[in-house]
Amino acid sequence: MNKKNLAILMRARMRAAANQEPLRQQQLFQPAHPNSPPQQDNVDENNSTTPERVTLKDVKEWMQASISIPTGKLEPVDANLEEFSQGYLTLDQEGRRELLLALARDYDVNRARVRDFMRQYLSLEPHGGATGDQESAELEDESVLAAFHRTERNLRNALKPMYAVFFERLNERPGGLKLLAILRADLLSVLVKENIPSLRALDSYLKEKLITWLSPAALELHQITWDDSASLLEKIVAYEAVHPIRNLLDLKRRLSVGRRCFGYLHPAIPGEPLIFIEVALLKDVAKSIQEVLWDDPPIPECEATCALFYSISSTQPGLSGINLGKFLIKRVIDLLRRDMPHITTYATLSPIPGYMQWLLSKLASQIKLSKSETENMNDVSEKGSISAFRENILLPEEERMILNSAVYLLKEKKRGKALDPVANFHLQNGAVIERINWLADQSEKGINQSGGIMVNYVYRLDKIDENAQSYFSTGDIHSLLPSPVS
């Protein structure tokens, strides 16, 4: 794929990507298996004109065989995993839902087996060691200990769900890790509507395995440049979640002088960053995204003293809740400190994605606006009438909007931590809230989500670990903002 084709793909995909539901978005951007049948929006499994069409029953049978075949028989296992991998990607949303429900329900922990081993364990008696020949007592102790260890090992194995071997076998084959990420994305989508214990247990187990398999030691930090393959650059465009890339020139600017883009790659998913971060090299901490995206030309890199992280995007919905961003930021800081010692400040320019929704709910409940006034404000925000919203709501209320955003960031909590997801992310990584910036993002998305307000979080290198530990332990938010009266 050349750069011209990339530009065409960008124009075609950028407009539609933002509002796709998770399952459909994966189908748009995941590479199809070379031997898999073409995907269709509506599939009739009984269509006689497609006799080789894979059915849900087929995929379930391949899954069952992949789980039940003994470990020593590798060829049948590989063949069934291959069929399952191709077949799963052809299933529609309902088919995937049914398969995940079956996996969670039918391949959970064998609790009857667990109870048997528990009875065995409770029947074992530790040796009193009081009387008789010392040598025979020691032999008896060894025998009892061996029985304890054996039963404990059996109990540990019995407590593993049956789908554990399925995940492990999938992870060992080419393309398996990517498929596991797709499985979890579908699982999270199902959990939104069917939050049942067996599905939660399946998600929890798969998440734990993905955390292990995606440890920082297994990830490669890669600086993404204009010279990278067009397919990789296309993924940067498709998955940029904070400030959409408008055109090819915009992409090139973000990868050129005064800018850096770093991504985490895994050898099992070649050519596709799991997460990437965009960095601007500046003289001072920026107050608006406009000056970051449109400073033309950028300053010479040797004059920069600030590395500003202005966008971080995950490419895999199935890795939600796995904090790769924490390790990515720390690795990037270490790299920049080594290569650019004149950089002394590491900060972000971040949105407040939950602020406007929170503010409108507060206005409705606390200020007791009339129903018509509240509906008008919602209409302005939801329909994107940005000029009217800026003129009638934002500009006359700058001081109050800034104060409310400080209340939201510093006071509003969920389970003892910051309610805002971006704030929670940076605070748990050890950052400090440094400054709130008025009309820092005047795009439609920026106004709708954050009222145009953006925040600078600063990573003070000598305090990162201390701040992170304090936030984790007590929920204390480290901030240089004046404490608001909520």
N, C-alpha and C positions, 0 to 999 in steps of 0.2 A: 504494500500500500504506500503510495507516495504522498507528499504533502498536499498536493491538489485534491486527491481523494479524501484526505483527512478533512480539508476545509468543507467539502461537500457533505461529509458525514456530520460534521459539527453543525452545519445549518439545519440538517434534517433532524438531529436528535436533541439539540439543546432545548428547543421549545417544549418538547413533550416529556422530558425526563423528570421534571421537578415533582409532578403530582401523581406519578405512577404508584400503585400499591406495591408492596414489597415483592410479592411473587411475580407480578407482571414485569416489574423493573428488572428482576434477575433474568427473566426470559429475554428481555430486550438486549441485555449487555453480556450475558454469558456466552462464551464460544460454544457452538454446537459440537457434539461429538461427531467425528467424520462419518461414522456408520449409523448415526441415529436418524430416524425418519424426520422429515420436516415438521416443525411445530405448526399447529393450527389453533385458532381461537376456540372453535367448537368442534369437538371430536365425537363422532358416532362410532363407538367401539364395535357395534354390530354391522357396520357398513360392509356389505359383501364385496364391494369393489376394492377393499383394502384387506385382503385375507391375512397379511402378515402384521396387521396392526396389533401392537402390544396392549393387553388388557390389564386392569388392576389385579385380576386373579393371577396372571402371569408374574407380575412384579412381586406379589406377595409370596408366591412359590419360590422365586429366586432368592428372596430375602430369607425365607425359612431354611432353604438348603444352605445358604451361606452361613447361617448360625449353627445348624445342627451337624454338618459334616465334621468329622474328627480333624484335629489339627494336622495330623500326619498326611492327610490326603490333599495336597496342595492344588493339584490340577483341577479337580472338581470345584474346589472353593473359588479359585481364580475365575473359572468359567462362569460360575453363578454370580459372582460379584460383577463381572463384566456385563452380563445380561441385566442385572439389577441396575447398574449405573446408567446404562443406556435407556432402560425402560422407565426408570423413575422420571427422567427429564422429559419424557413424552406425556406424562400424566397431567391432566388439568388440575385446577386448584382443589376440586372436590375429591379427586382420586388421591392426591397427596395427603389431604386431610384424613381420609379413611385409612390409608396405609400407616400414617403416624399414630393414629388411635390404636390400630392393631399392634403396632410395635410396642407402644407404651403399655397396653393392656395384657397382651399375650406373652411378652418376653421380659416381664418384670422379674423381681426376685422370687425364687421358689421358696415360699415361706414354710411349706410343709417340711422341706429339707432342712431349713434353718432350725425349726423346732426340734427335729430329730437330733441334730448336733448339739443344741442347747441342753436337751435332756442328758445326752452323753456327757457333756461337760459338767453339768451339775452333779452327776453321779460319781464323778472322780473325787477321791478323798486324798488330800495331801497327807504325807506321812508324818506321824507325830514325832518320830525320832527319839523315843524315850528309852526303850529297853532293848535287851538282846545284844547279839554280836554286832560290833561296829561295822564290820565289813559287809555283813548281810543287810544291815540297815542302809548303808550307802548304795548297795545294789538296788534295794527296793526304792530308795529315793530317785535314782536314775530312771527306773522303770516308770514310776509315777510321773516324773517330769516329762519323759518321752511321750506318755499318753496325753498329758496336758498340751504339749506343743503340737502333737498330731491333730488333736481335736480343735485346737485354736486355728490351725492352718485350714482345716476342713471348714470351720465356721466362717473364716474370712472369705474363702472361695464361694461358699454358699450365699453369702451376703451380697455378692456381685450380681447385678441383674443379668439376665441372659443376653440382653442386647449389648452388653459390654464387649463380648467377643466380636460382634458384628461391627461395631465402631472401630475396634482395633484392627480388624482385617481390612476394612475399607481404607483406613489411614495408611496401611502398608502398600497399597497399590497405586499406580500412577493415576493422578486425577482424583484420588480418594479424599484428600483433605479439602479440596474445593467443593466436592459433593457434600461432605459433612457440613461445610459452612452453609450450603444451600438448604440442606435438610433442617438445620437449626433456624434459618430465616423463615422457612415455611412453618416450623414448629412455633416460633414466636407469633406468627400471624394467626395460627389456629388458637393459641392461648388467649388472644385478645377476646375471642368469643366463647371459648370453652376452657375456662380456667379450672381444670379438674386435677386432683392430686396425682394421678398417674402421668399426665402430661407434664406437670410441674417437675415430677421426679425425673422424667426422661430429659427434660431441658437442663435440669441441674447437673445431671451426670454428664451429658454431652458438653456442657459448658466447662466443667472441670477438666475433661479430657482435652478440649481445645486449648485451654490455658496451658496445660502441660506441653502439648505439641507445638504451641506457638510461644515458647519461652524466648526471652531476648537472645539467648545464646544461639537459637536456631534461625534468627532473622538477620538479613543482610541490610545494612544501611546503604542506600544508593542515592547519589545526587542525580536528579533528573535534569537533563539538559535538552537543548534544541536538537542535539545530535542523536538522541535516543530514537528508537524505532517509532514509526508513525502509529503502530498499534498501541504502544505504551502511552504516547501522547494523547491518543484518542481517549484512553481511559481516564487520563487526568481531566480532560474536558468533560467527559460524561459524569464523573463522580465528584467534581468540585461542588461542594454543598453550601459554602458560605457566600462567596462572591462569584456568581456564574461568569464563565469565560465567554465573552461576546463574539469573538472572531479570532482568526488566526493571528492577527497582529497583537491582540491582547495576550494570547498564549505566549507568543514570542517574547513580549515585554517581561512576562513573569518568569522567564527562564534566562534572561539576558543579564547585562551588567547591572550591578546593584541589587540583584535579586538571587535568591536561591530556592530550590525546591528539593526536598528530600523525602524519600519513601522507604518503607520497610518492605522488603521482598522475602519470600520463603521459597526455598528450592523446589518444593512440591507444587507451587503455583507460579511457574516462571513467567516473567514478562508482565506481571500484574501486581502493582503495589497494594498491600493490604490496607495501608493508611499512608497519607502523605501530608506534608506541612509546607506552607509557603512563607518565605522570609524576605523582608525588605531591609536593606542595609542603609541606615539613615544617620543624620547628625544628631537628631533629637527624637524622643518618643513622639510619634505622630498623634495628632488629635482628631484626624478624620480619615476615612478610607479613601476619600477623593484624592488627597495628597499622596497616598500610597500608590493608587492605581494609575494616576495621571501625572506624576512628576516627570516631565519630559524636558530635557534629559535628566536621568538620575545623577546624583552626586558621584564623584570618583570614589571608588571603594576604599581607597586609602584614607579618605577623610571621614569615613563612617565611624561612629562610636556606639551606635545602637543597632542591635539585631531585633527587628520587630516581627513577631509571629502574627500574621494577619489572617491565616486560614489553615484549618486542619480538618481533613476529610477522611472518613473511612469508606472503603470501597465494598465492604462485605457486610450486609445487614445481619448475617448470621453470626458475626463476631461482636454483636451488641453486648455491652457489659464486660467485655474483656479489654482492660485498660492498656492497649498498645500505645496510646498517645502519651502516657506518662513516660514510658521508656524512650519513645521517639524524641520527645522534647529534650530529655536529659542527654541522649546521644548527640543530638544536633548541637546543644550548648557545648558539650565537650569538644566536638569537632571544630566549631567556630573559635573556641578559646585557643585551640592548638594552632589553627591556620591563620587566625586574624586576631592577634593579641591586642590590637588597638580597640577592639570591641569591648566595652566595659559595662554596657547596659543590655539586659535581655528582658524584653517586655512583649506584651500582646496588645492588639487592638481588636477587641472582642464584642460581639453583639450581646444583647440581653433577650434571648428568644422568647421567654415567657412573660416579659414585662407588660406589654399592652393588654394581653388577655387578663392578667392579674389586675391591672389598673382599671379596666372597664368593669370588672366584677366588683371592685371596691367602690367605684363611683356609683354603681347601681345600688349597692347595699348600704353604704355609709352616708353618702351625700343625699341619698333619697331622690335622685333625679326622677322626673316623670317618665312614664313608659315611652312616650314619643321621643324625648330627648335621648334616652339611652339607646333606642333603636336607631336614631339618626347617627349617633356616634359609632355604633357597630357597623352601620351601612357604609359610613365613610371609610372605616378601616378595612372592611372586608372587600368592598368593591374597588379599592385602590384609587379613590378620588384624592390623590395625594395633595394637590394644590389646595383644595378646599380644607382638608384636614390640617395642613400646615398653617393656613391663614386663620382658621377659626379656633383651633384647639392648641396647637403647639406654640406658636409665636407669642400669644398673649400670656402663656402660662409657663414660660421657660423656668423660672425659679421653682415653681411648684412641681413641675415635671422632673427636674433634677433631684429635688428633695424626695419625691415619691420613689424614684429609681434607687436612691440610697437606702430608703426604708426596705424596698423589695430585696436588694442585695444583702443587706446586713441583718435584717430582722426576720424575714420570712424563711421558715425552716421546714424541712421534711425529714422526719426521723432524726432530728438533731443536726442536720446538715443543711447547707444552703439550698433553697428551693430551686433556684435557677440552675439548670443543668450545666451551662458553661461555667458559671461561677464555681459550682461544686467541683467540676473537673480541675480547674486551675488551682483552687484552694487545696484540694487533696494532693496536688502535686507540689505544694509548698510555696505557691505564689502569694503576693500581697496585692490587695485592691488599692491602686494608687490614685486613679483619677477617673471622673465621669466626664464625658465629652458631649456637648450639646450639638445636635444636628450633624453628627459625625458620619452618618450614613443616610443620605437623602434619596436612596433608591426606593422603589415601591416596597420591596421586601423589607428594607431597613425601617421604613416608617411603620409598616403593618406590624412587625414583630416587636420592635424596640422603641417606637416613637422617634426614630432617628438617632437615638442615644447609643453610644458605644463606651466601653470601659477599657482602661489600661490596667492589666495585671502585670506586676513586675516580679521577676525571679531574682531575688537577692541571693547570690551564690553561697554566701556564708550562713544563710538562714533557711535554706530550702528544706533540709531534713528536719530541723527544729520546728518550722512552721507546719510541715506536713504531719508530724507526730502530734503536735498540739491540736490540729484540726481533727485528726482521726480520733484522738482520745476524748476530747471535750466538745468538739464542734466550734471552738473559738475561731472567729474570722479575723484574720490580721488585715488591717486596713489603715490607710493614711487619710481616709475621709473623716470629716467631722461626724460625730455620732448623731444620727437624726432622732427626732422625737416622733415616734410613730403614732 
